[in-house]
Each structure stands twice: as structure tokens, then as C-alpha cells.
């Protein structure tokens, strides 16, 4: 009987933890930051890539990678109200 009670308590705690994780992951602007970071990174990368490397694709790939990382960092740090 104690085992059944403990198992039901553990299930309840696991469900609460899962719902808290979902709330925490949706309470920031991570996805929006990554999307905007990739867009701005590609735009800047095309310009810089043409000036420095004389190749658009190299600049776009570098710019998109850097933009996505910066967008992830900035978007995660901003909390939704």
C-alpha cells in the first residue's frame, strides 16, 4: 500500500516538473531571437562577405551562424511577462 502511494506521488511530481519545464521554455524569446539573429546575420554576412571574401556564400554562412548564436543568447536572457 505504501508503494502504491509513493508511486502515485512520484508520478504527480514528474507531471508537475514536466509542466514547469514547458512553462520555463516558453517564457522567453529564444525562438524569435534565433530567427531574427539568422536574418540579420545573413544580411550583414552578405555585405561583409562580398567586401572581405569576394564570396556571398561564405559571408552568409558565417553571418548566419554568428547571428543565430547571438539571437539565442539574447532571446533566452529576455523573459516574457
VODOLO-967702 format. One record per residue: x, y, z of N, C-alpha, C, O in turn; residue in one letter; residue number from 1. Coordinates in Angstrom, 1 decimal, padded with zeros to 4 digits. Layout:
N
node n.x X; n.y Y; n.z Z; ca.x X; ca.y Y; ca.z Z; c.x X; c.y Y; c.z Z; o.x X; o.y Y; o.z Z; type a; seq NUM
...
***
This chain:
81
node n.x 000.8; n.y -001.2; n.z 000.0; ca.x 000.0; ca.y 000.0; ca.z 000.0; c.x 000.9; c.y 001.3; c.z 000.0; o.x 000.6; o.y 002.2; o.z -000.7; type x; seq 1
node n.x 002.0; n.y 001.2; n.z 000.8; ca.x 002.9; ca.y 002.4; ca.z 000.8; c.x 003.5; c.y 002.5; c.z -000.6; o.x 003.8; o.y 003.7; o.z -001.0; type x; seq 2
node n.x 003.9; n.y 001.4; n.z -001.2; ca.x 004.5; ca.y 001.5; ca.z -002.5; c.x 003.6; c.y 002.2; c.z -003.6; o.x 004.0; o.y 003.0; o.z -004.4; type x; seq 3
node n.x 002.3; n.y 001.9; n.z -003.5; ca.x 001.3; ca.y 002.5; ca.z -004.4; c.x 001.2; c.y 004.0; c.z -004.2; o.x 001.2; o.y 004.8; o.z -005.1; type x; seq 4
node n.x 001.2; n.y 004.3; n.z -002.9; ca.x 001.1; ca.y 005.8; ca.z -002.5; c.x 002.4; c.y 006.5; c.z -003.0; o.x 002.3; o.y 007.6; o.z -003.5; type x; seq 5
node n.x 003.6; n.y 005.9; n.z -002.8; ca.x 004.8; ca.y 006.5; ca.z -003.2; c.x 004.9; c.y 006.7; c.z -004.7; o.x 005.3; o.y 007.7; o.z -005.3; type x; seq 6
node n.x 004.4; n.y 005.6; n.z -005.5; ca.x 004.4; ca.y 005.7; ca.z -006.9; c.x 003.5; c.y 006.8; c.z -007.4; o.x 003.8; o.y 007.5; o.z -008.4; type x; seq 7
node n.x 002.3; n.y 006.9; n.z -006.8; ca.x 001.4; ca.y 008.0; ca.z -007.3; c.x 002.0; c.y 009.4; c.z -007.0; o.x 001.8; o.y 010.3; o.z -007.8; type x; seq 8
node n.x 002.7; n.y 009.5; n.z -005.8; ca.x 003.3; ca.y 010.8; ca.z -005.5; c.x 004.4; c.y 011.1; c.z -006.5; o.x 004.5; o.y 012.2; o.z -007.0; type x; seq 9
node n.x 005.2; n.y 010.1; n.z -006.9; ca.x 006.3; ca.y 010.3; ca.z -007.8; c.x 005.7; c.y 010.7; c.z -009.2; o.x 006.3; o.y 011.5; o.z -009.9; type x; seq 10
node n.x 004.6; n.y 010.1; n.z -009.6; ca.x 004.0; ca.y 010.4; ca.z -010.9; c.x 003.5; c.y 011.9; c.z -010.9; o.x 003.7; o.y 012.6; o.z -011.9; type x; seq 11
node n.x 002.9; n.y 012.3; n.z -009.8; ca.x 002.4; ca.y 013.6; ca.z -009.6; c.x 003.6; c.y 014.6; c.z -009.7; o.x 003.5; o.y 015.7; o.z -010.4; type x; seq 12
node n.x 004.7; n.y 014.3; n.z -009.0; ca.x 005.8; ca.y 015.2; ca.z -009.1; c.x 006.4; c.y 015.3; c.z -010.5; o.x 006.8; o.y 016.4; o.z -010.9; type x; seq 13
node n.x 006.5; n.y 014.1; n.z -011.2; ca.x 007.0; ca.y 014.1; ca.z -012.5; c.x 006.2; c.y 015.0; c.z -013.5; o.x 006.7; o.y 015.7; o.z -014.3; type x; seq 14
node n.x 004.9; n.y 014.9; n.z -013.3; ca.x 004.0; ca.y 015.7; ca.z -014.2; c.x 004.1; c.y 017.1; c.z -013.9; o.x 004.1; o.y 018.0; o.z -014.8; type x; seq 15
node n.x 004.3; n.y 017.5; n.z -012.6; ca.x 004.5; ca.y 018.9; ca.z -012.2; c.x 005.8; c.y 019.4; c.z -012.8; o.x 005.8; o.y 020.6; o.z -013.3; type x; seq 16
node n.x 006.8; n.y 018.6; n.z -012.7; ca.x 008.1; ca.y 019.0; ca.z -013.2; c.x 008.1; c.y 019.2; c.z -014.8; o.x 008.6; o.y 020.2; o.z -015.3; type x; seq 17
node n.x 007.4; n.y 018.3; n.z -015.5; ca.x 007.2; ca.y 018.5; ca.z -016.9; c.x 006.5; c.y 019.7; c.z -017.3; o.x 006.9; o.y 020.4; o.z -018.2; type x; seq 18
node n.x 005.4; n.y 020.0; n.z -016.5; ca.x 004.7; ca.y 021.3; ca.z -016.8; c.x 005.5; c.y 022.5; c.z -016.5; o.x 005.3; o.y 023.5; o.z -017.2; type x; seq 19
node n.x 006.3; n.y 022.5; n.z -015.5; ca.x 007.1; ca.y 023.6; ca.z -015.1; c.x 008.2; c.y 023.8; c.z -016.2; o.x 008.5; o.y 024.9; o.z -016.5; type x; seq 20
node n.x 008.8; n.y 022.7; n.z -016.7; ca.x 009.8; ca.y 022.8; ca.z -017.8; c.x 009.1; c.y 023.5; c.z -019.0; o.x 009.8; o.y 024.3; o.z -019.7; type x; seq 21
node n.x 007.9; n.y 023.1; n.z -019.4; ca.x 007.3; ca.y 023.7; ca.z -020.5; c.x 007.0; c.y 025.1; c.z -020.3; o.x 007.2; o.y 025.9; o.z -021.3; type x; seq 22
node n.x 006.6; n.y 025.5; n.z -019.1; ca.x 006.4; ca.y 026.9; ca.z -018.8; c.x 007.7; c.y 027.7; c.z -018.9; o.x 007.7; o.y 028.9; o.z -019.5; type x; seq 23
node n.x 008.8; n.y 027.2; n.z -018.4; ca.x 010.0; ca.y 027.9; ca.z -018.4; c.x 010.6; c.y 028.0; c.z -019.8; o.x 011.1; o.y 029.1; o.z -020.2; type x; seq 24
node n.x 010.4; n.y 027.0; n.z -020.7; ca.x 010.9; ca.y 027.1; ca.z -022.0; c.x 010.1; c.y 028.1; c.z -022.9; o.x 010.6; o.y 028.6; o.z -023.8; type x; seq 25
node n.x 008.8; n.y 028.3; n.z -022.5; ca.x 008.0; ca.y 029.2; ca.z -023.3; c.x 007.9; c.y 030.6; c.z -022.7; o.x 007.2; o.y 031.4; o.z -023.2; type x; seq 26
node n.x 008.7; n.y 030.8; n.z -021.7; ca.x 008.7; ca.y 032.1; ca.z -021.0; c.x 009.8; c.y 033.0; c.z -021.5; o.x 010.1; o.y 034.0; o.z -020.8; type x; seq 27
node n.x 010.4; n.y 032.7; n.z -022.6; ca.x 011.5; ca.y 033.6; ca.z -023.1; c.x 011.3; c.y 033.7; c.z -024.6; o.x 010.5; o.y 033.1; o.z -025.2; type x; seq 28
node n.x 012.2; n.y 034.6; n.z -025.2; ca.x 012.1; ca.y 034.8; ca.z -026.6; c.x 013.2; c.y 034.1; c.z -027.4; o.x 013.7; o.y 034.7; o.z -028.4; type x; seq 29
node n.x 013.5; n.y 032.9; n.z -027.1; ca.x 014.6; ca.y 032.1; ca.z -027.7; c.x 014.3; c.y 031.9; c.z -029.2; o.x 015.2; o.y 032.2; o.z -030.0; type x; seq 30
node n.x 013.2; n.y 031.4; n.z -029.6; ca.x 012.9; ca.y 031.1; ca.z -031.0; c.x 012.9; c.y 032.4; c.z -031.8; o.x 013.4; o.y 032.5; o.z -032.9; type x; seq 31
node n.x 012.3; n.y 033.5; n.z -031.3; ca.x 012.2; ca.y 034.7; ca.z -032.0; c.x 013.6; c.y 035.3; c.z -032.1; o.x 014.0; o.y 035.9; o.z -033.2; type x; seq 32
node n.x 014.4; n.y 035.2; n.z -031.1; ca.x 015.8; ca.y 035.7; ca.z -031.1; c.x 016.6; c.y 035.0; c.z -032.2; o.x 017.4; o.y 035.6; o.z -032.9; type x; seq 33
node n.x 016.5; n.y 033.7; n.z -032.2; ca.x 017.2; ca.y 032.9; ca.z -033.2; c.x 016.8; c.y 033.2; c.z -034.6; o.x 017.7; o.y 033.3; o.z -035.5; type x; seq 34
node n.x 015.5; n.y 033.4; n.z -034.8; ca.x 015.1; ca.y 033.7; ca.z -036.2; c.x 015.5; c.y 035.1; c.z -036.6; o.x 016.1; o.y 035.2; o.z -037.7; type x; seq 35
node n.x 015.4; n.y 036.1; n.z -035.8; ca.x 015.9; ca.y 037.4; ca.z -036.1; c.x 017.4; c.y 037.4; c.z -036.3; o.x 017.9; o.y 038.1; o.z -037.1; type x; seq 36
node n.x 018.1; n.y 036.7; n.z -035.4; ca.x 019.5; ca.y 036.7; ca.z -035.5; c.x 020.0; c.y 036.1; c.z -036.8; o.x 021.0; o.y 036.6; o.z -037.4; type x; seq 37
node n.x 019.3; n.y 035.0; n.z -037.3; ca.x 019.7; ca.y 034.4; ca.z -038.6; c.x 019.5; c.y 035.4; c.z -039.7; o.x 020.3; o.y 035.5; o.z -040.6; type x; seq 38
node n.x 018.3; n.y 036.1; n.z -039.7; ca.x 018.0; ca.y 037.1; ca.z -040.7; c.x 019.0; c.y 038.2; c.z -040.8; o.x 019.6; o.y 038.5; o.z -041.8; type x; seq 39
node n.x 019.3; n.y 038.8; n.z -039.6; ca.x 020.2; ca.y 039.9; ca.z -039.6; c.x 021.6; c.y 039.4; c.z -039.9; o.x 022.4; o.y 040.1; o.z -040.6; type x; seq 40
node n.x 022.0; n.y 038.3; n.z -039.4; ca.x 023.3; ca.y 037.7; ca.z -039.7; c.x 023.5; c.y 037.4; c.z -041.2; o.x 024.6; o.y 037.7; o.z -041.7; type x; seq 41
node n.x 022.5; n.y 037.0; n.z -041.9; ca.x 022.6; ca.y 036.7; ca.z -043.3; c.x 022.8; c.y 038.0; c.z -044.1; o.x 023.6; o.y 038.1; o.z -045.0; type x; seq 42
node n.x 022.0; n.y 039.0; n.z -043.6; ca.x 022.1; ca.y 040.3; ca.z -044.3; c.x 023.5; c.y 041.0; c.z -044.1; o.x 024.1; o.y 041.4; o.z -045.1; type x; seq 43
node n.x 023.9; n.y 041.0; n.z -042.9; ca.x 025.3; ca.y 041.5; ca.z -042.7; c.x 026.4; c.y 040.7; c.z -043.3; o.x 027.4; o.y 041.2; o.z -043.7; type x; seq 44
node n.x 026.1; n.y 039.4; n.z -043.2; ca.x 027.1; ca.y 038.4; ca.z -043.8; c.x 027.3; c.y 038.6; c.z -045.3; o.x 028.4; o.y 038.5; o.z -045.8; type x; seq 45
node n.x 026.2; n.y 038.9; n.z -046.0; ca.x 026.3; ca.y 039.1; ca.z -047.4; c.x 027.1; c.y 040.3; c.z -047.7; o.x 028.0; o.y 040.3; o.z -048.6; type x; seq 46
node n.x 026.9; n.y 041.4; n.z -046.9; ca.x 027.7; ca.y 042.6; ca.z -047.2; c.x 029.2; c.y 042.4; c.z -046.8; o.x 030.0; o.y 042.7; o.z -047.6; type x; seq 47
node n.x 029.4; n.y 041.9; n.z -045.7; ca.x 030.8; ca.y 041.7; ca.z -045.2; c.x 031.5; c.y 040.6; c.z -046.1; o.x 032.7; o.y 040.7; o.z -046.4; type x; seq 48
node n.x 030.8; n.y 039.6; n.z -046.4; ca.x 031.4; ca.y 038.5; ca.z -047.2; c.x 031.8; c.y 039.0; c.z -048.6; o.x 032.8; o.y 038.6; o.z -049.2; type x; seq 49
node n.x 030.9; n.y 039.9; n.z -049.2; ca.x 031.3; ca.y 040.5; ca.z -050.5; c.x 032.5; c.y 041.4; c.z -050.4; o.x 033.3; o.y 041.4; o.z -051.3; type x; seq 50
node n.x 032.6; n.y 042.1; n.z -049.3; ca.x 033.7; ca.y 043.1; ca.z -049.1; c.x 035.0; c.y 042.3; c.z -048.8; o.x 036.1; o.y 042.7; o.z -049.4; type x; seq 51
node n.x 035.0; n.y 041.4; n.z -047.9; ca.x 036.2; ca.y 040.7; ca.z -047.5; c.x 036.6; c.y 039.5; c.z -048.3; o.x 037.7; o.y 039.4; o.z -048.8; type x; seq 52
node n.x 035.6; n.y 038.6; n.z -048.5; ca.x 035.9; ca.y 037.3; ca.z -049.1; c.x 035.7; c.y 037.3; c.z -050.6; o.x 036.0; o.y 036.3; o.z -051.3; type x; seq 53
node n.x 035.0; n.y 038.3; n.z -051.2; ca.x 034.5; ca.y 038.3; ca.z -052.6; c.x 033.7; c.y 037.1; c.z -052.9; o.x 033.7; o.y 036.5; o.z -054.0; type x; seq 54
node n.x 032.9; n.y 036.6; n.z -051.8; ca.x 032.1; ca.y 035.5; ca.z -052.0; c.x 030.9; c.y 035.6; c.z -051.1; o.x 031.0; o.y 035.8; o.z -049.8; type x; seq 55
node n.x 029.7; n.y 035.6; n.z -051.6; ca.x 028.5; ca.y 035.8; ca.z -050.8; c.x 028.2; c.y 034.6; c.z -049.9; o.x 027.8; o.y 034.8; o.z -048.7; type x; seq 56
node n.x 028.4; n.y 033.4; n.z -050.3; ca.x 028.0; ca.y 032.2; ca.z -049.5; c.x 028.9; c.y 032.1; c.z -048.3; o.x 028.4; o.y 031.7; o.z -047.2; type x; seq 57
node n.x 030.1; n.y 032.4; n.z -048.3; ca.x 031.0; ca.y 032.3; ca.z -047.2; c.x 030.5; c.y 033.3; c.z -046.1; o.x 030.4; o.y 033.0; o.z -044.9; type x; seq 58
node n.x 030.3; n.y 034.6; n.z -046.5; ca.x 029.8; ca.y 035.6; ca.z -045.6; c.x 028.4; c.y 035.2; c.z -045.0; o.x 028.2; o.y 035.5; o.z -043.8; type x; seq 59
node n.x 027.6; n.y 034.7; n.z -045.8; ca.x 026.2; ca.y 034.3; ca.z -045.3; c.x 026.3; c.y 033.2; c.z -044.3; o.x 025.6; o.y 033.2; o.z -043.3; type x; seq 60
node n.x 027.1; n.y 032.2; n.z -044.5; ca.x 027.2; ca.y 031.1; ca.z -043.6; c.x 027.8; c.y 031.5; c.z -042.3; o.x 027.3; o.y 031.1; o.z -041.2; type x; seq 61
node n.x 028.9; n.y 032.3; n.z -042.3; ca.x 029.5; ca.y 032.9; ca.z -041.1; c.x 028.5; c.y 033.8; c.z -040.4; o.x 028.3; o.y 033.7; o.z -039.2; type x; seq 62
node n.x 027.9; n.y 034.7; n.z -041.1; ca.x 026.9; ca.y 035.6; ca.z -040.5; c.x 025.7; c.y 035.0; c.z -039.9; o.x 025.3; o.y 035.3; o.z -038.9; type x; seq 63
node n.x 025.2; n.y 033.9; n.z -040.6; ca.x 024.0; ca.y 033.2; ca.z -040.1; c.x 024.4; c.y 032.5; c.z -038.8; o.x 023.6; o.y 032.5; o.z -037.9; type x; seq 64
node n.x 025.5; n.y 031.9; n.z -038.8; ca.x 025.9; ca.y 031.1; ca.z -037.6; c.x 026.1; c.y 032.0; c.z -036.4; o.x 025.6; o.y 031.8; o.z -035.3; type x; seq 65
node n.x 026.8; n.y 033.1; n.z -036.6; ca.x 027.1; ca.y 034.1; ca.z -035.5; c.x 025.7; c.y 034.7; c.z -035.1; o.x 025.5; o.y 034.9; o.z -033.9; type x; seq 66
node n.x 024.9; n.y 035.1; n.z -036.1; ca.x 023.6; ca.y 035.7; ca.z -035.8; c.x 022.7; c.y 034.8; c.z -035.0; o.x 022.0; o.y 035.2; o.z -034.0; type x; seq 67
node n.x 022.7; n.y 033.5; n.z -035.3; ca.x 021.9; ca.y 032.6; ca.z -034.6; c.x 022.3; c.y 032.4; c.z -033.2; o.x 021.5; o.y 032.3; o.z -032.2; type x; seq 68
node n.x 023.6; n.y 032.3; n.z -033.0; ca.x 024.2; ca.y 032.2; ca.z -031.6; c.x 023.9; c.y 033.4; c.z -030.8; o.x 023.5; o.y 033.3; o.z -029.6; type x; seq 69
node n.x 024.1; n.y 034.6; n.z -031.3; ca.x 023.8; ca.y 035.8; ca.z -030.6; c.x 022.3; c.y 036.0; c.z -030.3; o.x 021.9; o.y 036.4; o.z -029.2; type x; seq 70
node n.x 021.4; n.y 035.6; n.z -031.3; ca.x 020.0; ca.y 035.7; ca.z -031.1; c.x 019.5; c.y 034.7; c.z -030.0; o.x 018.6; o.y 035.0; o.z -029.3; type x; seq 71
node n.x 020.2; n.y 033.5; n.z -030.0; ca.x 019.8; ca.y 032.5; ca.z -028.9; c.x 020.2; c.y 033.1; c.z -027.6; o.x 019.4; o.y 033.0; o.z -026.6; type x; seq 72
node n.x 021.4; n.y 033.7; n.z -027.4; ca.x 021.8; ca.y 034.2; ca.z -026.1; c.x 020.9; c.y 035.4; c.z -025.7; o.x 020.5; o.y 035.5; o.z -024.6; type x; seq 73
node n.x 020.7; n.y 036.3; n.z -026.6; ca.x 019.9; ca.y 037.5; ca.z -026.3; c.x 018.4; c.y 037.1; c.z -026.0; o.x 017.8; o.y 037.6; o.z -025.1; type x; seq 74
node n.x 017.8; n.y 036.2; n.z -026.9; ca.x 016.4; ca.y 035.8; ca.z -026.7; c.x 016.2; c.y 035.1; c.z -025.5; o.x 015.1; o.y 035.2; o.z -024.9; type x; seq 75
node n.x 017.1; n.y 034.3; n.z -025.0; ca.x 017.0; ca.y 033.5; ca.z -023.8; c.x 017.0; c.y 034.4; c.z -022.6; o.x 016.4; o.y 034.1; o.z -021.6; type x; seq 76
node n.x 017.8; n.y 035.4; n.z -022.7; ca.x 018.0; ca.y 036.3; ca.z -021.5; c.x 016.8; c.y 037.2; c.z -021.3; o.x 016.7; o.y 037.7; o.z -020.2; type x; seq 77
node n.x 016.0; n.y 037.4; n.z -022.3; ca.x 014.8; ca.y 038.3; ca.z -022.1; c.x 013.6; c.y 037.4; c.z -021.7; o.x 013.2; o.y 036.5; o.z -022.5; type x; seq 78
node n.x 013.0; n.y 037.7; n.z -020.6; ca.x 011.9; ca.y 037.0; ca.z -020.1; c.x 010.6; c.y 037.6; c.z -020.5; o.x 010.5; o.y 038.8; o.z -020.6; type x; seq 79
node n.x 009.6; n.y 036.7; n.z -020.9; ca.x 008.3; ca.y 037.2; ca.z -021.2; c.x 007.5; c.y 037.6; c.z -019.9; o.x 007.8; o.y 037.0; o.z -018.8; type x; seq 80
node n.x 006.6; n.y 038.5; n.z -020.0; ca.x 005.9; ca.y 038.9; ca.z -018.8; c.x 004.6; c.y 038.0; c.z -018.7; o.x 003.9; o.y 038.2; o.z -017.7; type x; seq 81
***
